[in-house]
């Protein structure tokens, strides 16, 4: 029964979870580029020391795929926020998805309600 689902207070009720997701995404957005750079340095270092063209090409290919994965992970919050914004515009802004955006993009400024269930 899809009509009985009430999403009006979703962002305020799920603020704690969205804040956790926001912190996790912030950590991932910082860690992924560092990991990509570290693995790229290690791979290219090994390939240069070995002085083999095939290994250098393989290392470059691996670095490219890691960079693509890093970019995709970096844009996940933007895609989620776009989705929430689209839903909010569809419902004429009465669902309060601005709190979802705030909790995911800047979890340190998120408003978490202290209601217990």
The first five atom37 places (N, CA, C, CB, O) and aatype in JSON, in Angstrom:
{
  "aatype": [20, 20, 20, 20, 20, 20, 20, 20, 20, 20, 20, 20, 20, 20, 20, 20, 20, 20, 20, 20, 20, 20, 20, 20, 20, 20, 20, 20, 20, 20, 20, 20, 20, 20, 20, 20, 20, 20, 20, 20, 20, 20, 20, 20, 20, 20, 20, 20, 20, 20, 20, 20, 20, 20, 20, 20, 20, 20, 20, 20, 20, 20, 20, 20, 20, 20, 20, 20, 20, 20, 20, 20, 20, 20, 20, 20, 20, 20, 20, 20, 20, 20, 20, 20, 20, 20, 20, 20, 20, 20, 20, 20, 20, 20, 20, 20, 20, 20, 20, 20, 20, 20, 20, 20, 20, 20, 20, 20, 20, 20, 20, 20, 20, 20, 20, 20, 20],
  "atom_mask": [
    [1, 1, 1, 1, 1],
    [1, 1, 1, 1, 1],
    [1, 1, 1, 1, 1],
    [1, 1, 1, 1, 1],
    [1, 1, 1, 1, 1],
    [1, 1, 1, 1, 1],
    [1, 1, 1, 1, 1],
    [1, 1, 1, 1, 1],
    [1, 1, 1, 1, 1],
    [1, 1, 1, 1, 1],
    [1, 1, 1, 1, 1],
    [1, 1, 1, 1, 1],
    [1, 1, 1, 1, 1],
    [1, 1, 1, 1, 1],
    [1, 1, 1, 1, 1],
    [1, 1, 1, 1, 1],
    [1, 1, 1, 1, 1],
    [1, 1, 1, 1, 1],
    [1, 1, 1, 1, 1],
    [1, 1, 1, 1, 1],
    [1, 1, 1, 1, 1],
    [1, 1, 1, 1, 1],
    [1, 1, 1, 1, 1],
    [1, 1, 1, 1, 1],
    [1, 1, 1, 1, 1],
    [1, 1, 1, 1, 1],
    [1, 1, 1, 1, 1],
    [1, 1, 1, 1, 1],
    [1, 1, 1, 1, 1],
    [1, 1, 1, 1, 1],
    [1, 1, 1, 1, 1],
    [1, 1, 1, 1, 1],
    [1, 1, 1, 1, 1],
    [1, 1, 1, 1, 1],
    [1, 1, 1, 1, 1],
    [1, 1, 1, 1, 1],
    [1, 1, 1, 1, 1],
    [1, 1, 1, 1, 1],
    [1, 1, 1, 1, 1],
    [1, 1, 1, 1, 1],
    [1, 1, 1, 1, 1],
    [1, 1, 1, 1, 1],
    [1, 1, 1, 1, 1],
    [1, 1, 1, 1, 1],
    [1, 1, 1, 1, 1],
    [1, 1, 1, 1, 1],
    [1, 1, 1, 1, 1],
    [1, 1, 1, 1, 1],
    [1, 1, 1, 1, 1],
    [1, 1, 1, 1, 1],
    [1, 1, 1, 1, 1],
    [1, 1, 1, 1, 1],
    [1, 1, 1, 1, 1],
    [1, 1, 1, 1, 1],
    [1, 1, 1, 1, 1],
    [1, 1, 1, 1, 1],
    [1, 1, 1, 1, 1],
    [1, 1, 1, 1, 1],
    [1, 1, 1, 1, 1],
    [1, 1, 1, 1, 1],
    [1, 1, 1, 1, 1],
    [1, 1, 1, 1, 1],
    [1, 1, 1, 1, 1],
    [1, 1, 1, 1, 1],
    [1, 1, 1, 1, 1],
    [1, 1, 1, 1, 1],
    [1, 1, 1, 1, 1],
    [1, 1, 1, 1, 1],
    [1, 1, 1, 1, 1],
    [1, 1, 1, 1, 1],
    [1, 1, 1, 1, 1],
    [1, 1, 1, 1, 1],
    [1, 1, 1, 1, 1],
    [1, 1, 1, 1, 1],
    [1, 1, 1, 1, 1],
    [1, 1, 1, 1, 1],
    [1, 1, 1, 1, 1],
    [1, 1, 1, 1, 1],
    [1, 1, 1, 1, 1],
    [1, 1, 1, 1, 1],
    [1, 1, 1, 1, 1],
    [1, 1, 1, 1, 1],
    [1, 1, 1, 1, 1],
    [1, 1, 1, 1, 1],
    [1, 1, 1, 1, 1],
    [1, 1, 1, 1, 1],
    [1, 1, 1, 1, 1],
    [1, 1, 1, 1, 1],
    [1, 1, 1, 1, 1],
    [1, 1, 1, 1, 1],
    [1, 1, 1, 1, 1],
    [1, 1, 1, 1, 1],
    [1, 1, 1, 1, 1],
    [1, 1, 1, 1, 1],
    [1, 1, 1, 1, 1],
    [1, 1, 1, 1, 1],
    [1, 1, 1, 1, 1],
    [1, 1, 1, 1, 1],
    [1, 1, 1, 1, 1],
    [1, 1, 1, 1, 1],
    [1, 1, 1, 1, 1],
    [1, 1, 1, 1, 1],
    [1, 1, 1, 1, 1],
    [1, 1, 1, 1, 1],
    [1, 1, 1, 1, 1],
    [1, 1, 1, 1, 1],
    [1, 1, 1, 1, 1],
    [1, 1, 1, 1, 1],
    [1, 1, 1, 1, 1],
    [1, 1, 1, 1, 1],
    [1, 1, 1, 1, 1],
    [1, 1, 1, 1, 1],
    [1, 1, 1, 1, 1],
    [1, 1, 1, 1, 1],
    [1, 1, 1, 1, 1],
    [1, 1, 1, 1, 1],
    [1, 1, 1, 1, 1]
  ],
  "atom_positions": [
    [[0.85, -1.17, 0.0], [0.0, 0.0, 0.0], [0.9, 1.23, 0.0], [-0.97, 0.0, 1.22], [1.25, 1.75, 1.06]],
    [[1.25, 1.67, -1.16], [2.19, 2.75, -1.33], [1.6, 4.1, -0.92], [2.65, 2.81, -2.76], [2.36, 4.97, -0.48]],
    [[0.33, 4.3, -1.04], [-0.29, 5.57, -0.7], [-0.24, 5.9, 0.78], [-1.71, 5.57, -1.16], [-0.4, 7.06, 1.15]],
    [[-0.03, 4.91, 1.64], [-0.05, 5.13, 3.08], [1.32, 5.54, 3.63], [-0.51, 3.88, 3.78], [1.43, 5.83, 4.82]],
    [[2.32, 5.58, 2.8], [3.65, 5.95, 3.26], [3.72, 7.46, 3.41], [4.74, 5.44, 2.28], [3.4, 8.21, 2.49]],
    [[4.15, 7.91, 4.6], [4.27, 9.34, 4.86], [5.74, 9.71, 4.9], [3.56, 9.72, 6.2], [6.47, 9.29, 5.8]],
    [[6.18, 10.49, 3.92], [7.59, 10.89, 3.87], [7.79, 12.32, 4.33], [8.13, 10.72, 2.47], [8.88, 12.88, 4.17]],
    [[6.76, 12.91, 4.89], [6.82, 14.32, 5.27], [7.9, 14.6, 6.3], [5.48, 14.78, 5.8], [8.57, 15.63, 6.23]],
    [[8.09, 13.71, 7.26], [9.08, 13.96, 8.3], [10.31, 13.08, 8.18], [8.47, 13.76, 9.64], [11.01, 12.86, 9.16]],
    [[10.57, 12.58, 6.99], [11.68, 11.64, 6.82], [13.02, 12.24, 7.24], [11.76, 11.2, 5.38], [13.78, 11.6, 7.97]],
    [[13.3, 13.44, 6.78], [14.62, 14.04, 7.05], [14.81, 14.39, 8.51], [14.8, 15.28, 6.2], [15.93, 14.35, 9.02]],
    [[13.76, 14.74, 9.19], [13.91, 15.03, 10.62], [13.97, 13.75, 11.43], [12.76, 15.91, 11.11], [14.69, 13.69, 12.43]],
    [[13.22, 12.73, 11.03], [13.25, 11.46, 11.76], [14.53, 10.68, 11.52], [12.06, 10.62, 11.37], [15.0, 9.98, 12.41]],
    [[15.09, 10.79, 10.34], [16.3, 10.03, 9.99], [17.55, 10.88, 10.06], [16.17, 9.44, 8.59], [18.58, 10.51, 9.49]],
    [[17.51, 11.99, 10.75], [18.64, 12.92, 10.78], [19.89, 12.29, 11.38], [18.27, 14.16, 11.58], [20.99, 12.54, 10.91]],
    [[19.73, 11.47, 12.39], [20.88, 10.81, 13.01], [21.59, 9.88, 12.03], [20.45, 10.03, 14.24], [22.82, 9.85, 11.96]],
    [[20.81, 9.12, 11.3], [21.38, 8.19, 10.32], [22.02, 8.98, 9.17], [20.28, 7.24, 9.77], [23.12, 8.65, 8.73]],
    [[21.34, 10.02, 8.71], [21.89, 10.83, 7.63], [23.15, 11.56, 8.07], [20.85, 11.83, 7.15], [24.06, 11.77, 7.26]],
    [[23.22, 11.94, 9.33], [24.43, 12.58, 9.85], [25.59, 11.59, 9.85], [24.18, 13.14, 11.27], [26.71, 11.95, 9.5]],
    [[25.32, 10.35, 10.26], [26.34, 9.3, 10.23], [26.82, 9.06, 8.79], [25.8, 7.99, 10.84], [28.01, 8.95, 8.54]],
    [[25.88, 8.99, 7.86], [26.22, 8.81, 6.45], [27.04, 10.0, 5.96], [24.94, 8.65, 5.58], [27.99, 9.82, 5.19]],
    [[26.7, 11.2, 6.39], [27.45, 12.39, 6.0], [28.88, 12.35, 6.5], [26.76, 13.62, 6.53], [29.81, 12.69, 5.76]],
    [[29.08, 11.93, 7.77], [30.44, 11.79, 8.29], [31.22, 10.72, 7.53], [30.41, 11.44, 9.79], [32.39, 10.91, 7.2]],
    [[30.55, 9.59, 7.24], [31.21, 8.51, 6.5], [31.61, 8.99, 5.1], [30.29, 7.28, 6.4], [32.72, 8.71, 4.65]],
    [[30.72, 9.7, 4.42], [31.03, 10.2, 3.09], [32.15, 11.23, 3.12], [29.79, 10.8, 2.45], [32.98, 11.28, 2.21]],
    [[32.19, 12.05, 4.16], [33.27, 13.02, 4.28], [34.61, 12.32, 4.44], [33.03, 13.95, 5.47], [35.6, 12.71, 3.82]],
    [[34.64, 11.29, 5.27], [35.87, 10.52, 5.47], [36.28, 9.84, 4.16], [35.68, 9.47, 6.59], [37.45, 9.85, 3.8]],
    [[35.32, 9.26, 3.47], [35.61, 8.58, 2.21], [36.1, 9.57, 1.16], [34.36, 7.84, 1.69], [37.03, 9.27, 0.41]],
    [[35.49, 10.76, 1.1], [35.9, 11.76, 0.12], [37.32, 12.25, 0.36], [34.94, 12.94, 0.14], [37.99, 12.71, -0.57]],
    [[37.79, 12.17, 1.6], [39.17, 12.56, 1.9], [40.11, 11.37, 1.71], [39.27, 13.1, 3.34], [41.22, 11.53, 1.19]],
    [[39.68, 10.19, 2.13], [40.56, 9.02, 2.11], [40.8, 8.48, 0.7], [39.96, 7.92, 2.97], [41.91, 8.05, 0.4]],
    [[39.79, 8.49, -0.15], [39.92, 7.91, -1.49], [41.04, 8.58, -2.3], [38.6, 8.03, -2.24], [41.87, 7.87, -2.86]],
    [[41.1, 9.92, -2.39], [42.22, 10.5, -3.14], [43.59, 10.17, -2.54], [42.05, 12.01, -3.21], [44.55, 9.95, -3.28]],
    [[43.68, 10.14, -1.23], [44.95, 9.79, -0.59], [45.35, 8.36, -0.93], [44.86, 9.96, 0.94], [46.52, 8.1, -1.24]],
    [[44.4, 7.44, -0.88], [44.68, 6.04, -1.21], [45.06, 5.9, -2.68], [43.46, 5.15, -0.88], [45.99, 5.16, -3.01]],
    [[44.35, 6.61, -3.57], [44.66, 6.55, -5.0], [46.08, 7.05, -5.26], [43.65, 7.37, -5.82], [46.83, 6.44, -6.02]],
    [[46.44, 8.15, -4.63], [47.79, 8.7, -4.81], [48.84, 7.73, -4.28], [47.92, 10.06, -4.11], [49.86, 7.51, -4.93]],
    [[48.59, 7.16, -3.1], [49.56, 6.24, -2.51], [49.76, 5.0, -3.38], [49.11, 5.83, -1.09], [50.89, 4.6, -3.64]],
    [[48.66, 4.39, -3.82], [48.78, 3.21, -4.68], [49.42, 3.56, -6.02], [47.42, 2.59, -4.91], [50.19, 2.76, -6.56]],
    [[49.1, 4.73, -6.56], [49.72, 5.14, -7.82], [51.22, 5.3, -7.69], [49.11, 6.44, -8.3], [51.97, 4.88, -8.57]],
    [[51.67, 5.91, -6.59], [53.11, 6.06, -6.35], [53.77, 4.69, -6.2], [53.37, 6.91, -5.09], [54.83, 4.46, -6.77]],
    [[53.14, 3.79, -5.45], [53.72, 2.45, -5.27], [53.79, 1.69, -6.58], [52.9, 1.65, -4.25], [54.82, 1.09, -6.9]],
    [[52.7, 1.7, -7.34], [52.68, 0.97, -8.61], [53.71, 1.51, -9.6], [51.28, 1.03, -9.23], [54.47, 0.75, -10.2]],
    [[53.72, 2.83, -9.77], [54.69, 3.41, -10.7], [56.12, 3.23, -10.2], [54.39, 4.89, -10.92], [57.03, 3.04, -11.0]],
    [[56.31, 3.3, -8.9], [57.65, 3.08, -8.34], [58.16, 1.68, -8.65], [57.65, 3.3, -6.83], [59.31, 1.49, -9.05]],
    [[57.28, 0.69, -8.47], [57.67, -0.69, -8.78], [57.95, -0.86, -10.28], [56.55, -1.67, -8.35], [58.91, -1.52, -10.67]],
    [[57.11, -0.25, -11.1], [57.28, -0.38, -12.55], [58.56, 0.31, -13.02], [56.07, 0.21, -13.28], [59.26, -0.22, -13.89]],
    [[58.87, 1.45, -12.48], [60.08, 2.17, -12.89], [61.32, 1.42, -12.43], [60.08, 3.61, -12.33], [62.31, 1.34, -13.16]],
    [[61.27, 0.88, -11.23], [62.43, 0.12, -10.73], [62.64, -1.13, -11.58], [62.23, -0.27, -9.25], [63.78, -1.52, -11.84]],
    [[61.55, -1.76, -12.02], [61.66, -2.95, -12.85], [62.06, -2.6, -14.28], [60.33, -3.71, -12.86], [62.56, -3.46, -15.01]],
    [[61.87, -1.36, -14.69], [62.21, -0.87, -16.03], [61.57, -1.68, -17.15], [63.71, -0.87, -16.21], [62.22, -1.97, -18.16]],
    [[60.33, -2.05, -16.97], [59.6, -2.79, -18.0], [58.44, -1.94, -18.49], [59.09, -4.16, -17.46], [57.63, -1.44, -17.7]],
    [[58.36, -1.78, -19.8], [57.31, -0.96, -20.39], [55.92, -1.54, -20.13], [57.54, -0.82, -21.89], [54.97, -0.79, -19.91]],
    [[55.81, -2.86, -20.16], [54.51, -3.5, -19.93], [53.99, -3.2, -18.53], [54.61, -5.02, -20.15], [52.8, -2.94, -18.34]],
    [[54.86, -3.23, -17.55], [54.45, -2.95, -16.17], [54.07, -1.48, -16.0], [55.57, -3.32, -15.19], [53.16, -1.15, -15.24]],
    [[54.77, -0.6, -16.7], [54.43, 0.82, -16.62], [53.05, 1.06, -17.23], [55.5, 1.67, -17.35], [52.26, 1.83, -16.68]],
    [[52.75, 0.42, -18.36], [51.44, 0.56, -18.98], [50.35, -0.01, -18.09], [51.41, -0.14, -20.34], [49.27, 0.58, -17.96]],
    [[50.61, -1.17, -17.46], [49.65, -1.78, -16.56], [49.41, -0.88, -15.35], [50.14, -3.15, -16.1], [48.27, -0.74, -14.91]],
    [[50.46, -0.28, -14.83], [50.32, 0.64, -13.69], [49.5, 1.86, -14.07], [51.7, 1.07, -13.19], [48.68, 2.32, -13.28]],
    [[49.72, 2.39, -15.26], [48.96, 3.55, -15.72], [47.48, 3.2, -15.87], [49.53, 4.07, -17.05], [46.61, 4.0, -15.53]],
    [[47.21, 2.01, -16.38], [45.82, 1.57, -16.56], [45.13, 1.41, -15.21], [45.78, 0.25, -17.34], [43.98, 1.83, -15.04]],
    [[45.83, 0.8, -14.24], [45.27, 0.65, -12.9], [45.0, 2.0, -12.26], [46.22, -0.15, -12.02], [43.96, 2.19, -11.63]],
    [[45.92, 2.95, -12.42], [45.74, 4.28, -11.86], [44.54, 4.97, -12.48], [47.0, 5.12, -12.05], [43.79, 5.66, -11.79]],
    [[44.34, 4.8, -13.78], [43.2, 5.41, -14.45], [41.89, 4.86, -13.88], [43.27, 5.15, -15.96], [40.98, 5.64, -13.58]],
    [[41.79, 3.55, -13.73], [40.56, 2.96, -13.19], [40.33, 3.37, -11.74], [40.63, 1.43, -13.29], [39.19, 3.59, -11.34]],
    [[41.39, 3.48, -10.97], [41.25, 3.94, -9.58], [40.77, 5.39, -9.55], [42.59, 3.8, -8.82], [39.95, 5.76, -8.71]],
    [[41.29, 6.21, -10.45], [40.87, 7.61, -10.5], [39.4, 7.72, -10.9], [41.75, 8.4, -11.49], [38.67, 8.54, -10.34]],
    [[38.96, 6.91, -11.85], [37.55, 6.91, -12.24], [36.67, 6.51, -11.06], [37.31, 5.96, -13.44], [35.64, 7.13, -10.81]],
    [[37.08, 5.47, -10.34], [36.32, 5.05, -9.15], [36.3, 6.15, -8.1], [36.92, 3.75, -8.55], [35.27, 6.38, -7.47]],
    [[37.4, 6.84, -7.92], [37.46, 7.94, -6.96], [36.52, 9.07, -7.33], [38.86, 8.46, -6.85], [35.87, 9.64, -6.46]],
    [[36.45, 9.41, -8.61], [35.56, 10.47, -9.07], [34.1, 10.07, -8.86], [35.81, 10.8, -10.56], [33.29, 10.88, -8.42]],
    [[33.78, 8.82, -9.16], [32.41, 8.34, -8.96], [32.04, 8.42, -7.48], [32.26, 6.89, -9.48], [30.95, 8.89, -7.14]],
    [[32.92, 7.96, -6.62], [32.65, 8.02, -5.18], [32.53, 9.47, -4.71], [33.76, 7.29, -4.39], [31.72, 9.77, -3.84]],
    [[33.34, 10.35, -5.28], [33.3, 11.75, -4.9], [31.95, 12.39, -5.24], [34.43, 12.51, -5.58], [31.49, 13.27, -4.51]],
    [[31.32, 11.97, -6.34], [30.07, 12.58, -6.77], [28.82, 11.9, -6.22], [30.02, 12.58, -8.26], [27.72, 12.36, -6.51]],
    [[28.94, 10.84, -5.45], [27.76, 10.18, -4.87], [26.92, 11.14, -4.03], [28.2, 8.99, -4.02], [25.7, 11.15, -4.19]],
    [[27.51, 11.95, -3.14], [26.67, 12.89, -2.38], [25.91, 13.87, -3.26], [27.52, 13.66, -1.4], [24.76, 14.2, -2.97]],
    [[26.53, 14.32, -4.33], [25.84, 15.25, -5.23], [24.64, 14.59, -5.9], [26.81, 15.78, -6.3], [23.59, 15.21, -6.06]],
    [[24.79, 13.34, -6.27], [23.69, 12.61, -6.89], [22.55, 12.41, -5.89], [24.17, 11.24, -7.42], [21.38, 12.58, -6.24]],
    [[22.9, 12.07, -4.66], [21.87, 11.88, -3.62], [21.15, 13.2, -3.35], [22.51, 11.34, -2.31], [19.92, 13.22, -3.24]],
    [[21.89, 14.28, -3.25], [21.28, 15.58, -3.0], [20.4, 16.0, -4.18], [22.36, 16.64, -2.74], [19.33, 16.57, -3.97]],
    [[20.82, 15.72, -5.39], [19.99, 16.0, -6.55], [18.68, 15.23, -6.47], [20.74, 15.65, -7.85], [17.61, 15.77, -6.76]],
    [[18.76, 13.97, -6.06], [17.56, 13.14, -5.93], [16.62, 13.72, -4.89], [17.94, 11.71, -5.56], [15.42, 13.84, -5.15]],
    [[17.14, 14.09, -3.73], [16.3, 14.68, -2.69], [15.72, 16.02, -3.15], [17.1, 14.87, -1.4], [14.56, 16.33, -2.87]],
    [[16.51, 16.81, -3.85], [16.03, 18.09, -4.36], [14.91, 17.92, -5.37], [17.16, 18.87, -4.97], [13.96, 18.69, -5.39]],
    [[15.03, 16.91, -6.21], [13.99, 16.62, -7.19], [12.7, 16.22, -6.5], [14.45, 15.51, -8.15], [11.62, 16.67, -6.88]],
    [[12.8, 15.38, -5.5], [11.62, 14.97, -4.74], [11.01, 16.17, -4.03], [11.97, 13.87, -3.72], [9.79, 16.32, -3.99]],
    [[11.86, 17.02, -3.46], [11.38, 18.2, -2.74], [10.66, 19.16, -3.68], [12.54, 18.91, -2.05], [9.63, 19.73, -3.31]],
    [[11.17, 19.35, -4.89], [10.52, 20.23, -5.86], [9.19, 19.62, -6.32], [11.43, 20.48, -7.07], [8.22, 20.35, -6.55]],
    [[9.16, 18.31, -6.46], [7.94, 17.62, -6.89], [6.84, 17.78, -5.86], [8.23, 16.14, -7.15], [5.66, 17.87, -6.21]],
    [[7.22, 17.8, -4.58], [6.23, 17.91, -3.51], [6.08, 19.35, -3.02], [6.61, 17.01, -2.35], [5.55, 19.57, -1.93]],
    [[6.53, 20.32, -3.81], [6.4, 21.75, -3.53], [7.12, 22.17, -2.25], [4.95, 22.13, -3.43], [6.68, 23.11, -1.59]],
    [[8.2, 21.49, -1.89], [9.03, 21.89, -0.77], [8.45, 21.68, 0.6], [9.35, 23.29, -0.9], [9.0, 22.2, 1.57]],
    [[7.36, 20.93, 0.74], [6.74, 20.77, 2.05], [7.28, 19.58, 2.84], [5.25, 20.62, 1.88], [6.84, 19.34, 3.96]],
    [[8.23, 18.84, 2.28], [8.78, 17.69, 3.0], [10.04, 18.02, 3.78], [9.07, 16.58, 2.03], [10.48, 17.21, 4.58]],
    [[10.61, 19.17, 3.58], [11.77, 19.59, 4.35], [13.03, 18.81, 4.05], [11.47, 19.49, 5.78], [13.77, 18.46, 4.97]],
    [[13.3, 18.55, 2.8], [14.49, 17.8, 2.44], [15.77, 18.63, 2.57], [14.37, 17.29, 1.03], [16.87, 18.12, 2.34]],
    [[15.63, 19.89, 2.93], [16.82, 20.71, 3.15], [17.63, 20.19, 4.32], [16.43, 22.17, 3.38], [18.85, 20.35, 4.35]],
    [[16.97, 19.57, 5.31], [17.69, 18.96, 6.43], [18.47, 17.74, 5.96], [16.71, 18.57, 7.57], [19.56, 17.47, 6.47]],
    [[17.94, 17.0, 5.0], [18.68, 15.86, 4.42], [19.96, 16.36, 3.76], [17.8, 15.1, 3.39], [21.03, 15.79, 3.95]],
    [[19.83, 17.43, 2.99], [20.99, 17.99, 2.32], [22.03, 18.46, 3.32], [20.57, 19.16, 1.41], [23.22, 18.22, 3.15]],
    [[21.58, 19.12, 4.36], [22.5, 19.63, 5.37], [23.19, 18.48, 6.11], [21.76, 20.52, 6.37], [24.38, 18.56, 6.39]],
    [[22.46, 17.41, 6.43], [23.03, 16.28, 7.17], [24.03, 15.5, 6.33], [21.92, 15.35, 7.64], [25.01, 14.97, 6.87]],
    [[23.81, 15.41, 5.03], [24.71, 14.63, 4.19], [25.93, 15.45, 3.77], [23.97, 14.14, 2.95], [27.05, 14.94, 3.79]],
    [[25.74, 16.71, 3.4], [26.85, 17.52, 2.92], [27.69, 18.14, 4.03], [26.34, 18.59, 2.03], [28.9, 18.26, 3.9]],
    [[27.05, 18.54, 5.12], [27.79, 19.11, 6.26], [27.21, 18.55, 7.55], [27.74, 20.68, 6.27], [26.42, 19.22, 8.21]],
    [[27.59, 17.32, 7.9], [27.0, 16.65, 9.06], [27.26, 17.35, 10.38], [27.51, 15.25, 9.15], [26.52, 17.13, 11.34]],
    [[28.27, 18.19, 10.46], [28.56, 18.91, 11.69], [27.56, 20.04, 11.93], [29.98, 19.48, 11.65], [27.5, 20.57, 13.04]],
    [[26.76, 20.41, 10.93], [25.71, 21.43, 11.07], [24.31, 20.83, 11.03], [25.85, 22.46, 9.97], [23.33, 21.57, 10.88]],
    [[24.2, 19.53, 11.16], [22.93, 18.83, 11.04], [22.11, 18.99, 12.32], [23.16, 17.34, 10.73], [22.65, 18.98, 13.42]],
    [[20.8, 19.15, 12.15], [19.88, 19.25, 13.28], [19.28, 17.88, 13.53], [18.77, 20.3, 13.01], [18.48, 17.38, 12.73]],
    [[19.68, 17.27, 14.66], [19.18, 15.94, 15.01], [18.17, 16.1, 16.13], [20.33, 14.99, 15.43], [18.47, 16.68, 17.17]],
    [[16.96, 15.57, 15.9], [15.92, 15.65, 16.93], [16.21, 14.6, 18.01], [14.5, 15.44, 16.32], [16.79, 13.55, 17.74]],
    [[15.8, 14.91, 19.19], [16.08, 14.01, 20.33], [14.85, 13.22, 20.74], [16.6, 14.81, 21.52], [14.68, 12.91, 21.92]],
    [[14.0, 12.9, 19.78], [12.82, 12.1, 20.1], [13.19, 10.64, 20.15], [11.7, 12.34, 19.08], [14.0, 10.17, 19.35]],
    [[12.61, 9.91, 21.07], [12.89, 8.48, 21.19], [11.69, 7.69, 20.72], [13.26, 8.1, 22.64], [10.54, 8.1, 20.91]],
    [[11.96, 6.57, 20.11], [10.89, 5.74, 19.56], [10.76, 4.47, 20.34], [11.12, 5.43, 18.1], [9.91, 3.64, 20.03]]
  ]
}
